[in-house]
C-alpha cells in the first residue's frame, strides 16, 4: 500500500518534471534543433507518466521504459562529460536521471501485481 502510494507520487513528480520541458522546448525550437527534439520526447513521456499514475500496475512497461531510458540517457551524458563533450555541470542531470531510474525500478509493481481498490 505504501509502496503503491510512493510509486504514484514518483510518477506524478517525474511526469510534471518531464512535462515542464515544454517551455524550454519552445525556447530551443529554432536555436538547438537536437535539444528541442529530445525535449519533445520527454514532454510526451511526462504526459503519459501522469496518466500512468492513476493505475501503475497497468503501465508496467511504460514505467520500465522510463527507468531504463533514464539510465541510458544518464550513462551517455556521463561519458560525454568524462570526454569533455559537454560541461561538467551537466553531471547534475546524470544524478537526477539515475535517481529517477532507481526510484522507478525499486517501486515498480511486480508482474501480476494489482493496485488495490482503496489505493486507486
Biopython code that builds the backbone (N, CA, C, O; Angstrom):
import numpy as np
from Bio.PDB.StructureBuilder import StructureBuilder

atoms = [
    (1, "UNK", "N", (0.828, -1.192, 0.000)),
    (1, "UNK", "CA", (0.000, 0.000, 0.000)),
    (1, "UNK", "C", (0.874, 1.259, 0.000)),
    (1, "UNK", "O", (0.663, 2.173, -0.797)),
    (2, "UNK", "N", (1.852, 1.291, 0.900)),
    (2, "UNK", "CA", (2.759, 2.438, 0.979)),
    (2, "UNK", "C", (3.620, 2.531, -0.277)),
    (2, "UNK", "O", (3.875, 3.622, -0.787)),
    (3, "UNK", "N", (4.067, 1.369, -0.769)),
    (3, "UNK", "CA", (4.882, 1.340, -1.994)),
    (3, "UNK", "C", (4.072, 1.842, -3.192)),
    (3, "UNK", "O", (4.594, 2.573, -4.033)),
    (4, "UNK", "N", (2.799, 1.451, -3.268)),
    (4, "UNK", "CA", (1.938, 1.913, -4.360)),
    (4, "UNK", "C", (1.771, 3.422, -4.316)),
    (4, "UNK", "O", (1.841, 4.093, -5.346)),
    (5, "UNK", "N", (1.551, 3.948, -3.129)),
    (5, "UNK", "CA", (1.372, 5.394, -2.963)),
    (5, "UNK", "C", (2.667, 6.120, -3.333)),
    (5, "UNK", "O", (2.632, 7.153, -4.002)),
    (6, "UNK", "N", (3.803, 5.582, -2.900)),
    (6, "UNK", "CA", (5.092, 6.198, -3.226)),
    (6, "UNK", "C", (5.329, 6.184, -4.734)),
    (6, "UNK", "O", (5.827, 7.162, -5.292)),
    (7, "UNK", "N", (4.978, 5.086, -5.396)),
    (7, "UNK", "CA", (5.140, 5.000, -6.850)),
    (7, "UNK", "C", (4.275, 6.047, -7.541)),
    (7, "UNK", "O", (4.731, 6.709, -8.473)),
    (8, "UNK", "N", (3.047, 6.201, -7.097)),
    (8, "UNK", "CA", (2.166, 7.200, -7.697)),
    (8, "UNK", "C", (2.742, 8.606, -7.529)),
    (8, "UNK", "O", (2.686, 9.417, -8.454)),
    (9, "UNK", "N", (3.290, 8.891, -6.360)),
    (9, "UNK", "CA", (3.902, 10.206, -6.112)),
    (9, "UNK", "C", (5.098, 10.403, -7.039)),
    (9, "UNK", "O", (5.246, 11.468, -7.638)),
    (10, "UNK", "N", (5.951, 9.388, -7.162)),
    (10, "UNK", "CA", (7.119, 9.481, -8.046)),
    (10, "UNK", "C", (6.671, 9.667, -9.497)),
    (10, "UNK", "O", (7.251, 10.481, -10.216)),
    (11, "UNK", "N", (5.667, 8.939, -9.930)),
    (11, "UNK", "CA", (5.174, 9.082, -11.303)),
    (11, "UNK", "C", (4.653, 10.495, -11.563)),
    (11, "UNK", "O", (4.901, 11.064, -12.626)),
    (12, "UNK", "N", (3.943, 11.051, -10.610)),
    (12, "UNK", "CA", (3.432, 12.418, -10.783)),
    (12, "UNK", "C", (4.581, 13.419, -10.795)),
    (12, "UNK", "O", (4.614, 14.312, -11.642)),
    (13, "UNK", "N", (5.522, 13.280, -9.867)),
    (13, "UNK", "CA", (6.650, 14.222, -9.818)),
    (13, "UNK", "C", (7.503, 14.158, -11.085)),
    (13, "UNK", "O", (7.849, 15.191, -11.657)),
    (14, "UNK", "N", (7.838, 12.948, -11.517)),
    (14, "UNK", "CA", (8.643, 12.791, -12.735)),
    (14, "UNK", "C", (7.835, 13.246, -13.950)),
    (14, "UNK", "O", (8.377, 13.879, -14.856)),
    (15, "UNK", "N", (6.548, 12.927, -13.970)),
    (15, "UNK", "CA", (5.690, 13.366, -15.065)),
    (15, "UNK", "C", (5.638, 14.885, -15.168)),
    (15, "UNK", "O", (5.710, 15.441, -16.264)),
    (16, "UNK", "N", (5.514, 15.553, -14.024)),
    (16, "UNK", "CA", (5.500, 17.020, -14.020)),
    (16, "UNK", "C", (6.862, 17.586, -14.420)),
    (16, "UNK", "O", (6.938, 18.568, -15.159)),
    (17, "UNK", "N", (7.932, 16.968, -13.933)),
    (17, "UNK", "CA", (9.288, 17.414, -14.286)),
    (17, "UNK", "C", (9.507, 17.318, -15.795)),
    (17, "UNK", "O", (9.989, 18.263, -16.419)),
    (18, "UNK", "N", (9.153, 16.179, -16.372)),
    (18, "UNK", "CA", (9.342, 15.995, -17.810)),
    (18, "UNK", "C", (8.420, 16.911, -18.615)),
    (18, "UNK", "O", (8.832, 17.463, -19.635)),
    (19, "UNK", "N", (7.174, 17.075, -18.160)),
    (19, "UNK", "CA", (6.227, 17.925, -18.865)),
    (19, "UNK", "C", (6.648, 19.391, -18.799)),
    (19, "UNK", "O", (6.354, 20.164, -19.711)),
    (20, "UNK", "N", (7.322, 19.770, -17.742)),
    (20, "UNK", "CA", (7.808, 21.148, -17.615)),
    (20, "UNK", "C", (8.802, 21.495, -18.716)),
    (20, "UNK", "O", (9.106, 22.671, -18.914)),
    (21, "UNK", "N", (9.307, 20.514, -19.425)),
    (21, "UNK", "CA", (10.224, 20.750, -20.529)),
    (21, "UNK", "C", (9.558, 21.398, -21.727)),
    (21, "UNK", "O", (10.229, 21.700, -22.714)),
    (22, "UNK", "N", (8.242, 21.621, -21.664)),
    (22, "UNK", "CA", (7.543, 22.232, -22.796)),
    (22, "UNK", "C", (8.016, 23.674, -22.998)),
    (22, "UNK", "O", (8.102, 24.132, -24.138)),
    (23, "UNK", "N", (8.321, 24.389, -21.933)),
    (23, "UNK", "CA", (8.799, 25.774, -22.093)),
    (23, "UNK", "C", (10.178, 25.814, -22.751)),
    (23, "UNK", "O", (10.354, 26.526, -23.739)),
    (24, "UNK", "N", (11.174, 25.062, -22.228)),
    (24, "UNK", "CA", (12.464, 25.057, -22.934)),
    (24, "UNK", "C", (12.347, 24.530, -24.361)),
    (24, "UNK", "O", (13.112, 24.934, -25.237)),
    (25, "UNK", "N", (11.400, 23.637, -24.594)),
    (25, "UNK", "CA", (11.183, 23.123, -25.945)),
    (25, "UNK", "C", (10.886, 24.272, -26.898)),
    (25, "UNK", "O", (11.426, 24.327, -28.003)),
    (26, "UNK", "N", (10.032, 25.183, -26.471)),
    (26, "UNK", "CA", (9.689, 26.326, -27.312)),
    (26, "UNK", "C", (10.881, 27.272, -27.485)),
    (26, "UNK", "O", (11.077, 27.837, -28.561)),
    (27, "UNK", "N", (11.668, 27.442, -26.433)),
    (27, "UNK", "CA", (12.831, 28.334, -26.492)),
    (27, "UNK", "C", (13.895, 27.772, -27.431)),
    (27, "UNK", "O", (14.470, 28.512, -28.229)),
    (28, "UNK", "N", (14.157, 26.480, -27.340)),
    (28, "UNK", "CA", (15.229, 25.862, -28.126)),
    (28, "UNK", "C", (14.777, 25.394, -29.508)),
    (28, "UNK", "O", (15.588, 24.886, -30.283)),
    (29, "UNK", "N", (13.491, 25.560, -29.824)),
    (29, "UNK", "CA", (12.955, 25.003, -31.058)),
    (29, "UNK", "C", (13.750, 25.423, -32.295)),
    (29, "UNK", "O", (14.060, 24.586, -33.144)),
    (30, "UNK", "N", (14.076, 26.687, -32.402)),
    (30, "UNK", "CA", (14.814, 27.137, -33.588)),
    (30, "UNK", "C", (16.310, 27.257, -33.338)),
    (30, "UNK", "O", (17.101, 27.209, -34.280)),
    (31, "UNK", "N", (16.708, 27.413, -32.073)),
    (31, "UNK", "CA", (18.139, 27.591, -31.758)),
    (31, "UNK", "C", (18.905, 26.282, -31.721)),
    (31, "UNK", "O", (20.003, 26.188, -32.270)),
    (32, "UNK", "N", (18.343, 25.281, -31.084)),
    (32, "UNK", "CA", (19.011, 23.992, -30.895)),
    (32, "UNK", "C", (18.049, 22.877, -31.303)),
    (32, "UNK", "O", (17.349, 22.330, -30.451)),
    (33, "UNK", "N", (18.003, 22.537, -32.576)),
    (33, "UNK", "CA", (17.028, 21.525, -33.021)),
    (33, "UNK", "C", (17.155, 20.183, -32.308)),
    (33, "UNK", "O", (16.139, 19.543, -32.035)),
    (34, "UNK", "N", (18.373, 19.738, -31.998)),
    (34, "UNK", "CA", (18.549, 18.442, -31.332)),
    (34, "UNK", "C", (17.985, 18.473, -29.914)),
    (34, "UNK", "O", (17.369, 17.505, -29.469)),
    (35, "UNK", "N", (18.190, 19.572, -29.211)),
    (35, "UNK", "CA", (17.655, 19.710, -27.851)),
    (35, "UNK", "C", (16.131, 19.729, -27.905)),
    (35, "UNK", "O", (15.469, 19.088, -27.089)),
    (36, "UNK", "N", (15.580, 20.460, -28.862)),
    (36, "UNK", "CA", (14.116, 20.518, -28.999)),
    (36, "UNK", "C", (13.542, 19.134, -29.283)),
    (36, "UNK", "O", (12.489, 18.776, -28.753)),
    (37, "UNK", "N", (14.224, 18.361, -30.109)),
    (37, "UNK", "CA", (13.751, 17.015, -30.439)),
    (37, "UNK", "C", (13.737, 16.137, -29.178)),
    (37, "UNK", "O", (12.763, 15.428, -28.928)),
    (38, "UNK", "N", (14.807, 16.185, -28.394)),
    (38, "UNK", "CA", (14.886, 15.391, -27.167)),
    (38, "UNK", "C", (13.810, 15.835, -26.172)),
    (38, "UNK", "O", (13.145, 15.005, -25.553)),
    (39, "UNK", "N", (13.651, 17.140, -26.028)),
    (39, "UNK", "CA", (12.647, 17.644, -25.092)),
    (39, "UNK", "C", (11.237, 17.238, -25.507)),
    (39, "UNK", "O", (10.390, 16.982, -24.650)),
    (40, "UNK", "N", (10.977, 17.178, -26.809)),
    (40, "UNK", "CA", (9.641, 16.774, -27.247)),
    (40, "UNK", "C", (9.329, 15.349, -26.794)),
    (40, "UNK", "O", (8.189, 15.037, -26.448)),
    (41, "UNK", "N", (10.337, 14.494, -26.799)),
    (41, "UNK", "CA", (10.134, 13.122, -26.315)),
    (41, "UNK", "C", (9.868, 13.096, -24.815)),
    (41, "UNK", "O", (8.999, 12.362, -24.345)),
    (42, "UNK", "N", (10.628, 13.909, -24.058)),
    (42, "UNK", "CA", (10.438, 13.934, -22.605)),
    (42, "UNK", "C", (9.090, 14.542, -22.218)),
    (42, "UNK", "O", (8.455, 14.071, -21.276)),
    (43, "UNK", "N", (8.646, 15.574, -22.924)),
    (43, "UNK", "CA", (7.335, 16.155, -22.632)),
    (43, "UNK", "C", (6.243, 15.115, -22.865)),
    (43, "UNK", "O", (5.333, 14.969, -22.048)),
    (44, "UNK", "N", (6.333, 14.403, -23.964)),
    (44, "UNK", "CA", (5.354, 13.354, -24.266)),
    (44, "UNK", "C", (5.388, 12.256, -23.204)),
    (44, "UNK", "O", (4.342, 11.810, -22.731)),
    (45, "UNK", "N", (6.589, 11.825, -22.833)),
    (45, "UNK", "CA", (6.729, 10.803, -21.796)),
    (45, "UNK", "C", (6.146, 11.302, -20.479)),
    (45, "UNK", "O", (5.500, 10.539, -19.761)),
    (46, "UNK", "N", (6.365, 12.564, -20.157)),
    (46, "UNK", "CA", (5.827, 13.140, -18.923)),
    (46, "UNK", "C", (4.313, 13.066, -18.869)),
    (46, "UNK", "O", (3.737, 12.736, -17.833)),
    (47, "UNK", "N", (3.672, 13.372, -19.982)),
    (47, "UNK", "CA", (2.207, 13.302, -20.035)),
    (47, "UNK", "C", (1.724, 11.874, -19.799)),
    (47, "UNK", "O", (0.757, 11.654, -19.069)),
    (48, "UNK", "N", (2.391, 10.918, -20.409)),
    (48, "UNK", "CA", (1.988, 9.518, -20.228)),
    (48, "UNK", "C", (2.276, 9.021, -18.806)),
    (48, "UNK", "O", (1.545, 8.176, -18.290)),
    (49, "UNK", "N", (3.326, 9.534, -18.173)),
    (49, "UNK", "CA", (3.588, 9.164, -16.777)),
    (49, "UNK", "C", (2.494, 9.705, -15.864)),
    (49, "UNK", "O", (2.093, 9.036, -14.911)),
    (50, "UNK", "N", (2.012, 10.907, -16.149)),
    (50, "UNK", "CA", (0.907, 11.457, -15.357)),
    (50, "UNK", "C", (-0.344, 10.593, -15.503)),
    (50, "UNK", "O", (-1.068, 10.366, -14.533)),
    (51, "UNK", "N", (-0.589, 10.118, -16.708)),
    (51, "UNK", "CA", (-1.736, 9.223, -16.928)),
    (51, "UNK", "C", (-1.529, 7.872, -16.225)),
    (51, "UNK", "O", (-2.474, 7.294, -15.688)),
    (52, "UNK", "N", (-0.295, 7.383, -16.236)),
    (52, "UNK", "CA", (0.016, 6.085, -15.621)),
    (52, "UNK", "C", (-0.112, 6.118, -14.108)),
    (52, "UNK", "O", (-0.303, 5.074, -13.484)),
    (53, "UNK", "N", (-0.011, 7.293, -13.509)),
    (53, "UNK", "CA", (-0.093, 7.398, -12.046)),
    (53, "UNK", "C", (-1.447, 6.941, -11.515)),
    (53, "UNK", "O", (-1.554, 6.569, -10.347)),
    (54, "UNK", "N", (-2.465, 6.961, -12.340)),
    (54, "UNK", "CA", (-3.794, 6.500, -11.908)),
    (54, "UNK", "C", (-3.815, 5.010, -11.618)),
    (54, "UNK", "O", (-4.447, 4.567, -10.659)),
    (55, "UNK", "N", (-3.119, 4.233, -12.452)),
    (55, "UNK", "CA", (-3.124, 2.776, -12.315)),
    (55, "UNK", "C", (-1.749, 2.243, -12.744)),
    (55, "UNK", "O", (-1.611, 1.727, -13.853)),
    (56, "UNK", "N", (-0.745, 2.361, -11.892)),
    (56, "UNK", "CA", (0.612, 1.976, -12.266)),
    (56, "UNK", "C", (0.764, 0.527, -12.716)),
    (56, "UNK", "O", (1.563, 0.249, -13.610)),
    (57, "UNK", "N", (0.025, -0.393, -12.127)),
    (57, "UNK", "CA", (0.194, -1.801, -12.490)),
    (57, "UNK", "C", (-0.221, -2.070, -13.936)),
    (57, "UNK", "O", (0.234, -3.042, -14.539)),
    (58, "UNK", "N", (-1.070, -1.230, -14.487)),
    (58, "UNK", "CA", (-1.482, -1.392, -15.881)),
    (58, "UNK", "C", (-0.462, -0.785, -16.848)),
    (58, "UNK", "O", (-0.585, -0.928, -18.065)),
    (59, "UNK", "N", (0.541, -0.110, -16.294)),
    (59, "UNK", "CA", (1.520, 0.593, -17.124)),
    (59, "UNK", "C", (2.957, 0.197, -16.764)),
    (59, "UNK", "O", (3.867, 1.026, -16.776)),
    (60, "UNK", "N", (3.137, -1.085, -16.446)),
    (60, "UNK", "CA", (4.459, -1.582, -16.047)),
    (60, "UNK", "C", (5.514, -1.331, -17.119)),
    (60, "UNK", "O", (6.634, -0.934, -16.799)),
    (61, "UNK", "N", (5.172, -1.555, -18.382)),
    (61, "UNK", "CA", (6.167, -1.398, -19.444)),
    (61, "UNK", "C", (6.564, 0.064, -19.613)),
    (61, "UNK", "O", (7.725, 0.347, -19.909)),
    (62, "UNK", "N", (5.641, 0.994, -19.436)),
    (62, "UNK", "CA", (5.969, 2.412, -19.504)),
    (62, "UNK", "C", (6.894, 2.809, -18.355)),
    (62, "UNK", "O", (7.838, 3.575, -18.547)),
    (63, "UNK", "N", (6.622, 2.296, -17.181)),
    (63, "UNK", "CA", (7.465, 2.581, -16.015)),
    (63, "UNK", "C", (8.863, 2.010, -16.241)),
    (63, "UNK", "O", (9.858, 2.681, -15.967)),
    (64, "UNK", "N", (8.944, 0.783, -16.734)),
    (64, "UNK", "CA", (10.251, 0.166, -17.012)),
    (64, "UNK", "C", (10.997, 0.942, -18.100)),
    (64, "UNK", "O", (12.203, 1.162, -17.986)),
    (65, "UNK", "N", (10.290, 1.354, -19.147)),
    (65, "UNK", "CA", (10.926, 2.129, -20.205)),
    (65, "UNK", "C", (11.493, 3.431, -19.650)),
    (65, "UNK", "O", (12.617, 3.813, -19.975)),
    (66, "UNK", "N", (10.718, 4.106, -18.818)),
    (66, "UNK", "CA", (11.179, 5.363, -18.238)),
    (66, "UNK", "C", (12.428, 5.148, -17.394)),
    (66, "UNK", "O", (13.376, 5.930, -17.474)),
    (67, "UNK", "N", (12.434, 4.094, -16.589)),
    (67, "UNK", "CA", (13.589, 3.808, -15.738)),
    (67, "UNK", "C", (14.822, 3.505, -16.576)),
    (67, "UNK", "O", (15.869, 4.124, -16.384)),
    (68, "UNK", "N", (14.710, 2.561, -17.501)),
    (68, "UNK", "CA", (15.879, 2.137, -18.273)),
    (68, "UNK", "C", (16.348, 3.200, -19.257)),
    (68, "UNK", "O", (17.546, 3.318, -19.513)),
    (69, "UNK", "N", (15.420, 3.972, -19.809)),
    (69, "UNK", "CA", (15.854, 5.050, -20.703)),
    (69, "UNK", "C", (16.527, 6.168, -19.909)),
    (69, "UNK", "O", (17.395, 6.865, -20.433)),
    (70, "UNK", "N", (16.131, 6.340, -18.651)),
    (70, "UNK", "CA", (16.817, 7.312, -17.792)),
    (70, "UNK", "C", (18.246, 6.864, -17.522)),
    (70, "UNK", "O", (19.171, 7.676, -17.547)),
    (71, "UNK", "N", (18.427, 5.567, -17.264)),
    (71, "UNK", "CA", (19.789, 5.041, -17.088)),
    (71, "UNK", "C", (20.614, 5.234, -18.363)),
    (71, "UNK", "O", (21.773, 5.644, -18.304)),
    (72, "UNK", "N", (20.010, 4.937, -19.509)),
    (72, "UNK", "CA", (20.730, 5.062, -20.782)),
    (72, "UNK", "C", (21.116, 6.515, -21.054)),
    (72, "UNK", "O", (22.256, 6.799, -21.420)),
    (73, "UNK", "N", (20.175, 7.421, -20.877)),
    (73, "UNK", "CA", (20.452, 8.838, -21.118)),
    (73, "UNK", "C", (21.504, 9.356, -20.134)),
    (73, "UNK", "O", (22.428, 10.070, -20.524)),
    (74, "UNK", "N", (21.358, 8.994, -18.872)),
    (74, "UNK", "CA", (22.341, 9.397, -17.867)),
    (74, "UNK", "C", (23.722, 8.836, -18.156)),
    (74, "UNK", "O", (24.727, 9.521, -17.967)),
    (75, "UNK", "N", (23.774, 7.592, -18.615)),
    (75, "UNK", "CA", (25.058, 6.979, -18.958)),
    (75, "UNK", "C", (25.743, 7.678, -20.114)),
    (75, "UNK", "O", (26.949, 7.918, -20.074)),
    (76, "UNK", "N", (24.978, 8.006, -21.144)),
    (76, "UNK", "CA", (25.545, 8.736, -22.288)),
    (76, "UNK", "C", (26.055, 10.098, -21.839)),
    (76, "UNK", "O", (27.140, 10.523, -22.238)),
    (77, "UNK", "N", (25.279, 10.778, -21.014)),
    (77, "UNK", "CA", (25.710, 12.089, -20.526)),
    (77, "UNK", "C", (26.977, 11.981, -19.676)),
    (77, "UNK", "O", (27.857, 12.837, -19.763)),
    (78, "UNK", "N", (27.071, 10.943, -18.863)),
    (78, "UNK", "CA", (28.261, 10.759, -18.028)),
    (78, "UNK", "C", (29.500, 10.562, -18.892)),
    (78, "UNK", "O", (30.547, 11.149, -18.621)),
    (79, "UNK", "N", (29.387, 9.749, -19.918)),
    (79, "UNK", "CA", (30.515, 9.525, -20.831)),
    (79, "UNK", "C", (30.868, 10.823, -21.556)),
    (79, "UNK", "O", (32.045, 11.146, -21.714)),
    (80, "UNK", "N", (29.865, 11.559, -21.993)),
    (80, "UNK", "CA", (30.127, 12.822, -22.672)),
    (80, "UNK", "C", (30.825, 13.820, -21.745)),
    (80, "UNK", "O", (31.722, 14.543, -22.178)),
    (81, "UNK", "N", (30.425, 13.862, -20.493)),
    (81, "UNK", "CA", (31.075, 14.757, -19.529)),
    (81, "UNK", "C", (32.517, 14.311, -19.285)),
    (81, "UNK", "O", (33.420, 15.143, -19.203)),
    (82, "UNK", "N", (32.730, 13.016, -19.171)),
    (82, "UNK", "CA", (34.075, 12.479, -18.961)),
    (82, "UNK", "C", (34.996, 12.824, -20.133)),
    (82, "UNK", "O", (36.166, 13.157, -19.941)),
    (83, "UNK", "N", (34.454, 12.741, -21.344)),
    (83, "UNK", "CA", (35.246, 13.031, -22.546)),
    (83, "UNK", "C", (35.252, 14.524, -22.891)),
    (83, "UNK", "O", (35.765, 14.934, -23.932)),
    (84, "UNK", "N", (34.666, 15.331, -21.983)),
    (84, "UNK", "CA", (34.615, 16.781, -22.133)),
    (84, "UNK", "C", (33.854, 17.236, -23.385)),
    (84, "UNK", "O", (34.176, 18.269, -23.973)),
    (85, "UNK", "N", (32.855, 16.466, -23.778)),
    (85, "UNK", "CA", (31.994, 16.848, -24.891)),
    (85, "UNK", "C", (30.862, 17.753, -24.418)),
    (85, "UNK", "O", (30.305, 18.526, -25.197)),
    (86, "UNK", "N", (30.529, 17.647, -23.132)),
    (86, "UNK", "CA", (29.562, 18.543, -22.505)),
    (86, "UNK", "C", (30.186, 19.050, -21.212)),
    (86, "UNK", "O", (31.163, 18.482, -20.724)),
    (87, "UNK", "N", (29.624, 20.110, -20.666)),
    (87, "UNK", "CA", (30.159, 20.700, -19.444)),
    (87, "UNK", "C", (29.953, 19.777, -18.243)),
    (87, "UNK", "O", (29.007, 18.991, -18.192)),
    (88, "UNK", "N", (30.857, 19.899, -17.290)),
    (88, "UNK", "CA", (30.758, 19.080, -16.067)),
    (88, "UNK", "C", (29.474, 19.369, -15.292)),
    (88, "UNK", "O", (28.972, 18.505, -14.574)),
    (89, "UNK", "N", (28.945, 20.579, -15.437)),
    (89, "UNK", "CA", (27.695, 20.936, -14.765)),
    (89, "UNK", "C", (26.531, 20.054, -15.174)),
    (89, "UNK", "O", (25.542, 19.945, -14.449)),
    (90, "UNK", "N", (26.647, 19.428, -16.327)),
    (90, "UNK", "CA", (25.594, 18.525, -16.803)),
    (90, "UNK", "C", (25.513, 17.248, -15.969)),
    (90, "UNK", "O", (24.553, 16.487, -16.089)),
    (91, "UNK", "N", (26.514, 17.014, -15.129)),
    (91, "UNK", "CA", (26.501, 15.820, -14.276)),
    (91, "UNK", "C", (25.338, 15.849, -13.278)),
    (91, "UNK", "O", (24.932, 14.803, -12.772)),
    (92, "UNK", "N", (24.807, 17.033, -12.996)),
    (92, "UNK", "CA", (23.620, 17.124, -12.147)),
    (92, "UNK", "C", (22.474, 16.366, -12.819)),
    (92, "UNK", "O", (21.723, 15.650, -12.155)),
    (93, "UNK", "N", (22.345, 16.526, -14.131)),
    (93, "UNK", "CA", (21.326, 15.801, -14.880)),
    (93, "UNK", "C", (21.530, 14.300, -14.823)),
    (93, "UNK", "O", (20.565, 13.537, -14.772)),
    (94, "UNK", "N", (22.795, 13.872, -14.831)),
    (94, "UNK", "CA", (23.107, 12.443, -14.721)),
    (94, "UNK", "C", (22.586, 11.901, -13.394)),
    (94, "UNK", "O", (21.948, 10.850, -13.351)),
    (95, "UNK", "N", (22.860, 12.617, -12.326)),
    (95, "UNK", "CA", (22.423, 12.188, -10.997)),
    (95, "UNK", "C", (20.897, 12.129, -10.935)),
    (95, "UNK", "O", (20.328, 11.167, -10.419)),
    (96, "UNK", "N", (20.240, 13.159, -11.460)),
    (96, "UNK", "CA", (18.768, 13.187, -11.447)),
    (96, "UNK", "C", (18.204, 12.011, -12.240)),
    (96, "UNK", "O", (17.282, 11.339, -11.778)),
    (97, "UNK", "N", (18.745, 11.760, -13.419)),
    (97, "UNK", "CA", (18.254, 10.644, -14.238)),
    (97, "UNK", "C", (18.478, 9.304, -13.547)),
    (97, "UNK", "O", (17.613, 8.430, -13.607)),
    (98, "UNK", "N", (19.619, 9.129, -12.895)),
    (98, "UNK", "CA", (19.876, 7.878, -12.188)),
    (98, "UNK", "C", (18.938, 7.719, -10.990)),
    (98, "UNK", "O", (18.470, 6.613, -10.718)),
    (99, "UNK", "N", (18.660, 8.806, -10.275)),
    (99, "UNK", "CA", (17.722, 8.739, -9.145)),
    (99, "UNK", "C", (16.329, 8.356, -9.642)),
    (99, "UNK", "O", (15.651, 7.534, -9.025)),
    (100, "UNK", "N", (15.905, 8.951, -10.753)),
    (100, "UNK", "CA", (14.604, 8.609, -11.341)),
    (100, "UNK", "C", (14.567, 7.125, -11.701)),
    (100, "UNK", "O", (13.608, 6.428, -11.370)),
    (101, "UNK", "N", (15.604, 6.643, -12.375)),
    (101, "UNK", "CA", (15.652, 5.235, -12.775)),
    (101, "UNK", "C", (15.603, 4.294, -11.588)),
    (101, "UNK", "O", (14.856, 3.316, -11.593)),
    (102, "UNK", "N", (16.398, 4.587, -10.572)),
    (102, "UNK", "CA", (16.433, 3.728, -9.379)),
    (102, "UNK", "C", (15.088, 3.733, -8.671)),
    (102, "UNK", "O", (14.580, 2.675, -8.299)),
    (103, "UNK", "N", (14.504, 4.915, -8.483)),
    (103, "UNK", "CA", (13.214, 5.006, -7.783)),
    (103, "UNK", "C", (12.140, 4.209, -8.522)),
    (103, "UNK", "O", (11.349, 3.505, -7.895)),
    (104, "UNK", "N", (12.109, 4.315, -9.834)),
    (104, "UNK", "CA", (11.074, 3.603, -10.594)),
    (104, "UNK", "C", (11.294, 2.093, -10.581)),
    (104, "UNK", "O", (10.328, 1.333, -10.513)),
    (105, "UNK", "N", (12.541, 1.651, -10.644)),
    (105, "UNK", "CA", (12.816, 0.208, -10.596)),
    (105, "UNK", "C", (12.437, -0.356, -9.224)),
    (105, "UNK", "O", (11.821, -1.418, -9.133)),
    (106, "UNK", "N", (12.807, 0.354, -8.168)),
    (106, "UNK", "CA", (12.529, -0.123, -6.809)),
    (106, "UNK", "C", (11.024, -0.162, -6.527)),
    (106, "UNK", "O", (10.530, -1.084, -5.877)),
    (107, "UNK", "N", (10.304, 0.847, -7.022)),
    (107, "UNK", "CA", (8.881, 0.960, -6.700)),
    (107, "UNK", "C", (7.954, 0.304, -7.725)),
    (107, "UNK", "O", (6.753, 0.187, -7.482)),
    (108, "UNK", "N", (8.486, -0.118, -8.849)),
    (108, "UNK", "CA", (7.647, -0.675, -9.921)),
    (108, "UNK", "C", (6.840, -1.865, -9.419)),
    (108, "UNK", "O", (7.328, -2.685, -8.643)),
    (109, "UNK", "N", (5.595, -1.941, -9.879)),
    (109, "UNK", "CA", (4.769, -3.083, -9.465)),
    (109, "UNK", "C", (5.316, -4.380, -10.064)),
    (109, "UNK", "O", (5.785, -4.408, -11.201)),
    (110, "UNK", "N", (5.244, -5.436, -9.282)),
    (110, "UNK", "CA", (5.691, -6.747, -9.762)),
    (110, "UNK", "C", (4.720, -7.252, -10.815)),
    (110, "UNK", "O", (3.570, -6.815, -10.867)),
    (111, "UNK", "N", (5.171, -8.154, -11.637)),
    (111, "UNK", "CA", (4.301, -8.720, -12.679)),
    (111, "UNK", "C", (3.110, -9.389, -12.013)),
    (111, "UNK", "O", (3.258, -10.192, -11.092)),
    (112, "UNK", "N", (1.938, -9.043, -12.496)),
    (112, "UNK", "CA", (0.715, -9.629, -11.946)),
    (112, "UNK", "C", (0.199, -8.925, -10.714)),
    (112, "UNK", "O", (-0.891, -9.242, -10.237)),
    (113, "UNK", "N", (0.958, -7.971, -10.181)),
    (113, "UNK", "CA", (0.525, -7.228, -9.000)),
    (113, "UNK", "C", (-0.575, -6.252, -9.384)),
    (113, "UNK", "O", (-0.487, -5.575, -10.409)),
    (114, "UNK", "N", (-1.599, -6.184, -8.566)),
    (114, "UNK", "CA", (-2.711, -5.286, -8.854)),
    (114, "UNK", "C", (-2.771, -4.203, -7.779)),
    (114, "UNK", "O", (-2.465, -4.443, -6.611)),
    (115, "UNK", "N", (-3.173, -3.010, -8.206)),
    (115, "UNK", "CA", (-3.366, -1.917, -7.254)),
    (115, "UNK", "C", (-4.697, -2.150, -6.560)),
    (115, "UNK", "O", (-5.706, -2.421, -7.213)),
    (116, "UNK", "N", (-4.700, -2.045, -5.231)),
    (116, "UNK", "CA", (-5.939, -2.275, -4.500)),
    (116, "UNK", "C", (-6.936, -1.164, -4.797)),
    (116, "UNK", "O", (-6.550, -0.047, -5.139)),
    (117, "UNK", "N", (-8.203, -1.475, -4.665)),
    (117, "UNK", "CA", (-9.261, -0.503, -4.930)),
    (117, "UNK", "C", (-9.169, 0.681, -3.972)),
    (117, "UNK", "O", (-9.493, 1.808, -4.346)),
    (118, "UNK", "N", (-8.734, 0.433, -2.748)),
    (118, "UNK", "CA", (-8.614, 1.502, -1.753)),
    (118, "UNK", "C", (-7.508, 2.475, -2.133)),
    (118, "UNK", "O", (-7.614, 3.671, -1.865)),
    (119, "UNK", "N", (-6.443, 1.968, -2.759)),
    (119, "UNK", "CA", (-5.306, 2.834, -3.134)),
    (119, "UNK", "C", (-5.600, 3.610, -4.411)),
    (119, "UNK", "O", (-5.029, 4.677, -4.637)),
    (120, "UNK", "N", (-6.486, 3.078, -5.244)),
    (120, "UNK", "CA", (-6.795, 3.751, -6.520)),
    (120, "UNK", "C", (-7.715, 4.877, -6.297)),
    (120, "UNK", "O", (-8.091, 5.564, -7.246)),
]
sb = StructureBuilder()
sb.init_structure("model")
sb.init_model(0)
sb.init_chain("A")
sb.init_seg("    ")
for serial, (resi, resn, name, xyz) in enumerate(atoms, 1):
    if name == "N":
        sb.init_residue(resn, " ", resi, " ")
    sb.init_atom(name, np.array(xyz, "f"), 0.0, 1.0, " ", f" {name:<3s}", serial, name[0])
structure = sb.get_structure()
